[in-house]
Amino acid sequence: MDKNIKMISAKMALPYIKDNMIVGLGGGTTISYVVDFLEKNNVSKIKIVTPSEHTKQLCLRAGYEVLDLSMVNRIDIAFDGCDYVDENLYALKSGGGIHTEEKLIARMADEYILLVDASKLEKKLSFVTPVVIECIRAARSYVEMEVMKLGGRAEPRTSYAKDGYTISDHGNLLIDAEFDEVDDIPLLNQKLKSICGVLETSLFTEEVTKVLVAEEDGYKVMKRC
């Protein structure tokens, strides 16, 4: 997504945000623009929750109160991006490795809205990016085996910036699970989450209430039926 489209995506969020709301924000460049636009439009009477350290620092610098998520049990509205989303509003979020708290925010929010451009929209999720599984370290080999039984290929995430496996903010492993084709997406998510030792997956099958799709001349709204 180029800078112009990212900015269009960010602006789509503004009409939904009202004074005195608790607003959930994810991570990424588009969400950074959301914070920038909120500040420039003097939207000041809101409180923020976010799983992203980068977003948190941007909000604090802009003068927003950032609440500890553990002290919140309801969120008015939340915005995030994704890798891909389909016409059923099933979404895949593989990049940042903070999907467990992102999904918690999504569940707590009255509305959970994804900000995307048309390149992120698919008729049905193709799984060209992996499902990320957060699991306890002791379960690594078992989770890999169970993913194979489900027709996938799994391996712990690594990074050039760190020796060894990539660890989540909760001290758990992140496992990338690749699938070539999935017939029943919600069922796959249920089966992955039922594996002993798994905390959460980056596959969102129930949480998304709207998708705002940015276009050069505006945007369109997709809603859950």
Disulfide bonds with the S-S distance in Angstrom:
none
